[in-house]
């Protein structure tokens, strides 16, 4: 992952400094999406502003994406880490990721019937989890 992303950065005429390398490696080591603050906390010597700038550059390249889970901070993840959809329980805040294929028919219908292409990574779908489903 690091070398592929570093090659993309260089092809765009961008530098691949130590801070960018650390951010890319830290994202690759994560099994799930992460906030900027949590990412920066695990990178001693890398200022949070450098993390934000690096993520902005990587997002422009298409290497990372962010998702909003409601009112909290955005979460960041590698785009190659899977194409899942984020679901968030609006009652307890439980967060899970499901395969994007679950929404393929709906997305196809929206495109065919309405000419609308869904940005499936930017916002989470909200609803209620099994534990909260029957609660008022």
VEXVO-336319 format. One record per residue (C-alpha): x, y, z. Coordinates in steps of 0.5 Angstrom, whole numbers, padded with zeros to 4 digits, always signed. Layout:
# residues N
XYZ
...
//
This chain:
# residues 136
+0000+0000+0000
+0005+0005+0002
+0009+0004-0004
+0003+0004-0009
+0001+0011-0006
+0008+0014-0005
+0008+0013-0013
+0002+0016-0014
+0004+0022-0010
+0011+0022-0014
+0007+0022-0021
+0003+0028-0018
+0009+0032-0017
+0008+0031-0009
+0013+0030-0004
+0013+0023+0000
+0016+0026+0007
+0016+0022+0013
+0010+0025+0016
+0006+0023+0010
+0009+0016+0010
+0007+0015+0017
+0000+0017+0016
-0001+0012+0010
+0003+0006+0014
-0002+0008+0020
-0008+0008+0016
-0006+0001+0013
-0005-0002+0020
-0012+0000+0022
-0017-0005+0021
-0023+0000+0021
-0024+0007+0020
-0021+0012+0025
-0022+0020+0027
-0016+0025+0025
-0015+0026+0033
-0014+0018+0034
-0010+0017+0028
-0005+0023+0030
-0005+0021+0037
-0001+0014+0035
+0004+0018+0031
+0009+0022+0036
+0012+0027+0032
+0007+0028+0027
+0003+0035+0028
-0005+0034+0027
-0005+0039+0022
+0000+0035+0018
-0005+0029+0019
-0010+0033+0016
-0006+0036+0010
-0004+0029+0009
-0011+0026+0009
-0013+0032+0004
-0008+0030-0001
-0009+0023-0001
-0017+0024-0001
-0015+0028-0008
-0011+0022-0010
-0017+0017-0009
-0013+0013-0004
-0017+0015+0002
-0024+0017+0004
-0028+0020+0010
-0035+0018+0012
-0039+0022+0017
-0043+0018+0022
-0048+0023+0024
-0046+0029+0029
-0039+0026+0031
-0032+0027+0027
-0031+0024+0020
-0028+0018+0020
-0022+0016+0015
-0020+0010+0011
-0017+0007+0006
-0021+0006-0001
-0018+0000-0002
-0020-0003+0005
-0026-0005+0002
-0032-0002-0001
-0037-0003+0005
-0043+0001+0007
-0043+0004+0014
-0049+0003+0018
-0050+0007+0025
-0055+0006+0030
-0059+0013+0032
-0060+0011+0039
-0054+0007+0042
-0049+0009+0036
-0047+0002+0035
-0043+0003+0028
-0042-0003+0023
-0040-0004+0016
-0043-0008+0011
-0042-0011+0004
-0043-0005-0001
-0046-0011-0005
-0052-0011-0001
-0054-0004-0004
-0052-0006-0011
-0060-0007-0014
-0062+0000-0011
-0056+0004-0013
-0057+0001-0020
-0065+0003-0020
-0063+0010-0018
-0058+0010-0024
-0063+0007-0029
-0069+0010-0027
-0067+0017-0024
-0060+0018-0027
-0058+0019-0020
-0051+0016-0018
-0050+0015-0010
-0044+0017-0007
-0044+0011-0002
-0038+0013+0002
-0039+0020+0005
-0045+0019+0009
-0047+0013+0014
-0054+0010+0013
-0058+0011+0020
-0063+0007+0023
-0064+0002+0029
-0060-0004+0031
-0063-0010+0033
-0062-0009+0040
-0065-0002+0040
-0070-0004+0034
-0076-0004+0039
-0075+0001+0044
-0079+0008+0043
//
